């Protein structure tokens, strides 16, 4: 079972520290450190790639207050937003918004700043990576990468002297490549955008709704 305890223990074992009995209840310095850094480690790892298990879709609603200048519409982003994958002016996934900006937008009703996407389109659909904390839905490769990210934070927080081999950049790159390669296998090939360029290549290949074939 993948949960906070198993991920924390995977990270602790990497740096040679004692494991937890149950996350959040041990009362040890290791438990306190894991409780402090796990959430941020999840967010950091999610930011690294467009993970399939954390991808969400949303039709956004235009905010009542437009941007001060430069764009016609402001759309507040979901509260679980980590990063944007694509933005669309309609529910046709092949049509994409190219001109947009993500900034903090002032909510006039509360005077709070909230993250928003600015565009000139009167509709906005997005695919995005969401903050995902259902650990049992994370892929095993993602969990390995997450535990590595957490281990680096724990080593510093616990003042544990470890060898470079335990948390080296080479190990990180290997774990990242493995996780993203397997995740990519679950994604369909992105179609090439229709238009003059694609049409000009018709002599070398065939355009279809699914993929470009040579």
N, C-alpha and C positions, 0 to 999 in steps of 0.2 A: 504494500500500500504506500502510495506516494503522498506525503503530507509534510507539514512544517518540521516535524521531528526527523523524518528520514532525510530530507534535504539538508537540514542543519548538520546531521551526523555525517553525511557524505562530505560536507565542507570541512567539518572538524577533523575527520580522519585524514583528509589531504594534508592538513598542517600538523598532524601528530598530536591532536588535543583529545581530551576525554569526551566521549559522546554523551548525549542527553538521554535521560529516561523518558521525559515527556516535555515537549516544547512549552515554554511559558510557565512551567510549574516547578522546575528543579531548584530555582533560587541560587544557582551557581553563577560565576562570572561568565562562563561559556553560554549559559542560557540567556543571561541578560544581553550579551553581545549579539547573539542570534536574533533575539527579539528586536533589538535596535536596528540591525542591518538587513534583515531578510526582505522586508518590503521594498527598500531602496534597491536591493540586488535584483529583485524581480523586475522592477521598472527599468533598471539599467539594461538587463538582458533583453527585455521586450523591445527596447529602442534599437537594438542591433540589426533587426531584420523584420521583414513582413511575415511573421509567423502565421501559418494556416490556422492553428487552433485558437489564436487570439484575434483573427480578422473579423470585423463586424461591418454591417451596412446600416446607413441611416439616411433618411430624408430630413434635411434640416429646415427649420423655420426661420424666415428672415426676422431679424431683430427690429424692434420699433424705431430704433435710432440708427440712422445710416452713418457710415464713417465720415469724419470731418471733411475729408477730401480724398480724391483719387479713385474711389470705388463707389458704386451705387448701393451695394447691399452688404450687410454684416450678418453672418450666420453664427450663432453661438455653437461651439463644439460640444459634443457629449461630455459628461462629467468623467467618464472612464477613458477619455481620449489619451493615447500615448503619442502616436504620430500618424500622419496622413499617408495613405497609399495612393488613392486617386480621387479626383473630384469630377462630377458630371453635371451638365446642365439639364439632364432629363434622366429617365430610368433606362435609357439606352446606354449600356455599359461601354460601347465603342465610341461614344461621343464624350470627349473629355474637356474640362475647363483647363486651359493653359495659363491664363492670366489670373492669378489669385495671390493673396498674401495672408499669412497667419500672424495675427497680432493680439495684444490684449485690448479688449473693447470695454468701454465704460457702460455699465448697465444703469441707465438713468433712474430706474425705479429704486435701486438700492445703493447707487454710487460705488458699487464694487466693480473691479476690473475682472473680466472673464475672457477666456481664450476664445477667439472667433476667427473665422475665415472670411476675408473680404473678397468679393467678386463683383462683376457687372451683370451677372445672370440673375433672373428673377426666380430661378429654382436652383437648388443645390442638393445633390445626392453625393454621399461620400462612402468610400471604403477606407477603413482605418484599423490600426492595431489598438486594441483596447487593453486597459489594465485588467489582467486576468489572474485570479487567485484561486481557481479551482485546480489544485495541484494534481489531482488524479486525471485531469484531462490534458496535462502537459505531456509532450512526447518524451521518451527516455533520453534522447539526445539533448533536448532542451534542458532537461533536469540536470544532466551532467555539466552542461555549460553554466547553468545557473549556480550550481554548487561551487564551480570554480570561481565565478565572480564573487560569491559570498565568502569563499575561503580567503581571498585576497584582503577583503575588508576585515575579516576576523583576525587574521594574522597580525595586522597593524593594531587593532583594538586590544588584543590580548597580549601584545608585546612578545609574540612568539618568534624566536629566531629559527628561520627555516632556510633550506637550501634553495638556490635559484631554480633548480630542476623541478621543485614541487609546484611552483606557480609561475613558470616561465612563459614568455610571450609565445614561444613555439608550441607549448601545450595548449594555450588559449586558441591559437590559430587552427590547430588540429581539431579541437573540439568544436570550434565555430564552423569550420568547413564541413565536418561530418554532419552537424545538426542542420545547417542550411541546405546542404545537398540533398539530404533525405526529405526535408520539408518541401523543397522545390519539386520533387517527384509527384507531389500531390496536386500541383498547380497545372492547369492547362497552358499551352503555349499562348503567349499574347499575340493577337492578330495584328498585322501591320495596318496602319491607318489608311483608309481609302483616300484617294485623291490623285493628283497628277503624277506624283512620284511613283505610287504603286502601279498606276496605269501604264506609265512609261516602261515598267519592268515586265510587262506582259509577255514580251517576246522570250524572256528567260524563265518564266515560271507561270504559275496559275494562282490567281487570287480566289480564295473561297471565304465563307463566313467564319471558318474555324482557324485556318492557318495558311501561311504562304508555303507552297510546295514548289521546289525546283525540279 
